[in-house]
Amino acid sequence: MGHQLAANRYGKSGIRLATVARDGATHRFTDLDVRITLEGSFEAAHVDGDNSEVLPTDTMRGTCLALARDGIESVAGFARRVAERLLVASPATRRVTVRIVSHPWERLSVDGAPHPHGFRPAAGGDAVVTLVQDRDAPPSLTGGASGVRLLKTTGSAFSGFLEDAYTTLPPTRDRIMATTVEAAWGTTDPDVDHARLAVEVPETFSAAFATHDVSESVQHTLHAMGTAVLDVHEEVLWIRFRLPNEHHNLVDLSPYGLDNPSAVFVVADRPFGVIEGVVSRDGVEPPPAW
């Protein structure tokens, strides 16, 4: 029986770079984590050990650093520049995927005024842009958010679920709901203002999380979050969520002769449930969810 090489790709992850744009005394700081993958005709490298069509991953790193020299006006634009350059540098490549995570920083406040060159990490999680560029084709761009931590202390229930001999979880009509959101979304236009959506979409789904006080489950709230995004942002076609259920368990204080009026909880970091889903507009076929 013969063998053949199936799907394959390679690239560079963890390309950490930062840029400073200086407008007089006022500076703008950009902090990125880039991941690149190439797909194409690389069978010879796998089967025959022939590296003549293989662009080193170190060259991918160097490409990002060199192109950042001219500034990063937008992360989506920078991703396009990187992809276009790599398609020229690697003739065997048919598809370049560039995923860029932007770590947000905000200006320090000194005497009530924003400081021109002092920064601290900003709240709200990271912005994510993913570009897929096929040779001789327009790019596909998706936006996203990572590490958006959300918690509400009431307004969430979980009851009426399926039970069997191994079910020990008691139903509850009131609990803490906490998660760290990973989200991605597709838009009607690759040239949409991805930087604006990276701020506005998390604001929208975070507000929906907070106000969905009839929640029967994380699944129920996921749908409410996605529906809110599609209602508010007409340029968003679909949104995908990954919501880990970060459990906060009520502590039994009776060994200490105390009651616990829903005041003290143990935060269990594992195991944890993971809820995933996509909400899309009618007639829109989103990409594979996972």
C-alpha positions as CSV (number, residue, x, y, z in Angstrom):
1,M,0.0,0.0,0.0
2,G,1.4,3.4,-1.0
3,H,1.5,6.5,1.1
4,Q,1.0,10.2,0.2
5,L,1.6,13.5,1.9
6,A,-1.7,15.1,2.8
7,A,-2.4,18.7,4.0
8,N,0.6,20.5,5.4
9,R,1.7,24.0,6.3
10,Y,4.5,25.7,8.2
11,G,5.3,29.1,9.5
12,K,6.5,31.3,12.4
13,S,4.7,31.9,15.7
14,G,5.4,34.3,18.5
15,I,6.8,37.2,16.4
16,R,6.7,39.9,19.1
17,L,7.3,43.4,17.9
18,A,6.5,46.9,19.0
19,T,6.7,50.2,17.2
20,V,6.8,53.8,18.3
21,A,5.4,56.5,16.1
22,R,6.6,60.0,17.2
23,D,4.6,63.1,16.6
24,G,6.8,65.7,18.3
25,A,6.6,65.0,22.0
26,T,3.5,62.8,21.7
27,H,4.2,59.1,20.9
28,R,2.0,56.3,19.8
29,F,2.9,52.8,20.9
30,T,1.8,49.6,19.1
31,D,2.4,46.1,20.6
32,L,1.9,43.1,18.4
33,D,2.2,39.3,18.4
34,V,2.3,37.9,14.9
35,R,1.7,34.3,13.6
36,I,2.3,33.4,10.0
37,T,1.6,30.2,8.1
38,L,2.3,29.2,4.5
39,E,0.5,26.6,2.4
40,G,1.6,25.5,-1.0
41,S,3.8,23.1,-3.0
42,F,6.1,21.9,-0.3
43,E,5.9,18.2,-0.9
44,A,9.6,17.9,-1.9
45,A,10.7,19.2,1.4
46,H,8.7,16.5,3.2
47,V,9.2,13.6,0.9
48,D,12.7,14.1,-0.6
49,G,14.3,16.4,1.9
50,D,14.6,19.1,-0.8
51,N,14.5,22.6,0.8
52,S,14.8,24.6,-2.4
53,E,11.2,25.8,-2.2
54,V,11.2,26.5,1.5
55,L,11.4,30.1,2.7
56,P,13.0,30.0,6.2
57,T,10.7,30.9,9.0
58,D,13.4,33.3,10.2
59,T,12.8,35.2,6.9
60,M,9.1,35.6,8.0
61,R,10.3,37.1,11.2
62,G,12.6,39.4,9.4
63,T,9.9,40.5,7.0
64,C,7.7,41.6,9.8
65,L,10.5,43.6,11.5
66,A,11.6,45.2,8.2
67,L,8.1,46.2,7.1
68,A,7.3,47.6,10.6
69,R,10.2,50.1,10.0
70,D,7.9,52.2,7.8
71,G,5.2,52.3,10.5
72,I,1.9,50.6,11.2
73,E,-1.0,52.8,10.5
74,S,-3.4,49.9,10.8
75,V,-2.9,46.3,11.8
76,A,-5.0,45.0,8.9
77,G,-2.9,47.0,6.5
78,F,0.3,45.7,8.0
79,A,-1.0,42.1,7.7
80,R,-1.7,42.7,4.0
81,R,1.8,44.1,3.4
82,V,3.4,41.1,5.1
83,A,1.2,38.6,3.1
84,E,1.9,40.3,-0.2
85,R,5.7,40.4,0.5
86,L,5.7,36.7,1.4
87,L,3.9,35.7,-1.8
88,V,6.6,37.4,-3.8
89,A,9.4,35.9,-1.7
90,S,8.0,32.3,-1.8
91,P,6.8,31.3,-5.3
92,A,5.7,27.9,-4.0
93,T,3.2,29.4,-1.6
94,R,-0.4,29.6,-2.6
95,R,-1.9,30.8,0.6
96,V,-0.5,33.0,3.4
97,T,-2.3,33.4,6.7
98,V,-1.3,36.2,9.0
99,R,-2.8,36.4,12.5
100,I,-2.0,39.5,14.6
101,V,-2.9,40.0,18.2
102,S,-2.7,43.6,19.3
103,H,-2.0,44.1,23.0
104,P,-3.7,47.4,24.0
105,W,-1.9,50.1,26.0
106,E,-3.4,53.4,27.3
107,R,-1.7,56.6,28.3
108,L,-0.9,57.2,31.9
109,S,-2.6,60.1,33.5
110,V,-0.4,62.6,35.2
111,D,-2.0,65.5,37.1
112,G,-5.2,64.8,35.3
113,A,-3.8,64.9,31.8
114,P,-2.7,62.0,29.4
115,H,1.0,61.7,29.4
116,P,2.7,61.9,25.9
117,H,5.0,58.9,26.3
118,G,3.9,57.0,29.4
119,F,1.7,54.0,29.0
120,R,0.1,51.1,31.0
121,P,-1.8,48.0,29.9
122,A,-5.4,48.8,29.0
123,A,-8.4,46.8,30.1
124,G,-10.7,45.0,27.7
125,G,-8.6,42.2,26.2
126,D,-6.6,42.0,23.0
127,A,-7.7,42.8,19.5
128,V,-7.2,40.1,16.8
129,V,-7.0,40.4,13.0
130,T,-6.6,37.3,10.8
131,L,-5.9,37.7,7.1
132,V,-6.0,34.9,4.6
133,Q,-4.4,35.8,1.3
134,D,-4.5,33.4,-1.7
135,R,-2.3,34.1,-4.7
136,D,-4.2,36.2,-7.3
137,A,-7.3,36.6,-5.1
138,P,-8.6,39.3,-2.8
139,P,-7.8,38.9,0.9
140,S,-10.2,37.5,3.5
141,L,-10.1,39.4,6.8
142,T,-11.7,38.6,10.1
143,G,-11.7,40.6,13.3
144,G,-11.7,39.3,16.8
145,A,-11.1,39.7,20.5
146,S,-9.1,37.6,22.9
147,G,-8.9,37.6,26.7
148,V,-12.0,39.7,27.4
149,R,-12.7,38.9,31.1
150,L,-16.4,39.2,32.1
151,L,-18.2,38.4,35.3
152,K,-21.6,39.0,36.8
153,T,-22.6,38.2,40.4
154,T,-26.3,37.4,39.7
155,G,-28.8,37.1,36.9
156,S,-27.6,33.7,35.8
157,A,-29.2,30.3,36.4
158,F,-28.6,26.7,35.5
159,S,-31.4,24.2,36.1
160,G,-33.6,21.7,34.3
161,F,-30.7,19.9,32.8
162,L,-30.3,16.2,31.9
163,E,-29.3,14.1,34.8
164,D,-28.1,10.5,35.1
165,A,-26.4,8.2,37.7
166,Y,-23.2,10.2,37.6
167,T,-24.7,13.7,37.9
168,T,-23.9,15.5,41.1
169,L,-24.3,19.1,40.1
170,P,-27.2,20.7,42.0
171,P,-29.5,23.0,40.0
172,T,-29.4,26.7,40.8
173,R,-31.5,29.7,40.0
174,D,-28.8,32.2,41.0
175,R,-25.0,32.0,40.5
176,I,-21.9,33.8,39.5
177,M,-21.2,33.7,35.8
178,A,-17.7,34.3,34.7
179,T,-15.8,33.8,31.4
180,T,-12.8,34.9,29.4
181,V,-14.2,35.6,25.9
182,E,-12.5,34.5,22.7
183,A,-14.4,35.9,19.7
184,A,-14.0,36.2,15.9
185,W,-16.2,37.9,13.4
186,G,-16.6,38.3,9.7
187,T,-17.6,41.5,7.9
188,T,-19.3,42.6,4.7
189,D,-16.2,44.4,3.5
190,P,-12.5,43.6,4.1
191,D,-11.8,47.3,4.1
192,V,-14.0,48.0,7.1
193,D,-12.5,49.9,10.0
194,H,-11.2,46.8,11.9
195,A,-9.7,49.0,14.6
196,R,-13.0,50.6,15.4
197,L,-14.8,47.2,15.4
198,A,-12.2,45.8,17.7
199,V,-13.3,48.3,20.3
200,E,-17.1,48.5,19.6
201,V,-17.9,44.8,19.2
202,P,-16.5,43.8,22.6
203,E,-18.3,46.7,24.1
204,T,-21.6,45.5,22.6
205,F,-21.2,41.8,23.6
206,S,-20.0,42.8,27.1
207,A,-23.1,44.9,27.6
208,A,-25.3,42.1,26.5
209,F,-23.5,39.7,28.9
210,A,-24.2,42.1,31.8
211,T,-27.8,42.8,31.0
212,H,-29.0,39.3,30.1
213,D,-30.4,38.7,33.6
214,V,-32.8,36.0,32.4
215,S,-29.9,33.7,31.5
216,E,-30.6,30.0,31.8
217,S,-27.1,29.0,30.8
218,V,-23.9,30.1,29.3
219,Q,-25.4,28.9,26.0
220,H,-28.4,31.2,26.5
221,T,-26.1,34.2,27.1
222,L,-23.8,33.4,24.2
223,H,-26.8,33.6,21.8
224,A,-27.9,36.9,23.4
225,M,-24.3,38.3,23.0
226,G,-24.2,37.3,19.3
227,T,-27.6,38.6,18.6
228,A,-26.7,42.0,20.1
229,V,-23.6,42.3,18.0
230,L,-25.6,41.6,14.7
231,D,-28.3,44.0,15.8
232,V,-25.9,46.9,16.5
233,H,-23.2,46.4,13.9
234,E,-24.7,46.0,10.4
235,E,-21.2,45.3,8.9
236,V,-20.8,42.1,10.9
237,L,-22.1,39.0,9.2
238,W,-21.3,36.4,11.8
239,I,-19.6,36.1,15.2
240,R,-18.0,33.1,16.8
241,F,-17.6,32.7,20.6
242,R,-15.6,30.4,22.8
243,L,-16.7,30.9,26.4
244,P,-15.0,28.9,29.2
245,N,-17.3,28.6,32.2
246,E,-15.1,29.8,35.0
247,H,-16.7,28.2,38.1
248,H,-17.2,30.1,41.4
249,N,-18.4,27.5,44.0
250,L,-20.1,28.5,47.2
251,V,-18.0,27.5,50.2
252,D,-19.4,25.4,53.0
253,L,-18.6,27.4,56.2
254,S,-20.5,25.1,58.5
255,P,-17.2,23.4,59.8
256,Y,-16.4,26.9,61.3
257,G,-19.9,27.3,62.8
258,L,-20.8,29.9,60.2
259,D,-23.4,30.2,57.5
260,N,-22.6,31.5,54.0
261,P,-25.2,33.9,52.7
262,S,-23.8,33.7,49.1
263,A,-20.8,35.7,50.2
264,V,-17.7,33.5,49.9
265,F,-16.7,31.4,46.9
266,V,-13.9,29.2,45.8
267,V,-12.6,29.9,42.3
268,A,-12.0,26.6,40.5
269,D,-9.6,27.0,37.7
270,R,-10.1,23.4,36.5
271,P,-11.8,21.4,35.2
272,F,-14.0,23.9,33.4
273,G,-16.8,23.8,30.9
274,V,-16.3,25.3,27.4
275,I,-19.2,26.6,25.5
276,E,-18.8,27.5,21.8
277,G,-21.1,28.7,19.1
278,V,-21.6,30.9,16.1
279,V,-24.4,33.4,15.5
280,S,-24.9,34.5,11.9
281,R,-27.3,36.5,9.8
282,D,-30.0,34.6,7.9
283,G,-28.6,33.4,4.6
284,V,-25.0,33.8,5.6
285,E,-22.8,30.7,5.6
286,P,-20.0,31.3,8.2
287,P,-16.7,29.5,8.0
288,P,-16.2,26.2,9.9
289,A,-16.6,26.9,13.6
290,W,-13.8,24.6,14.8
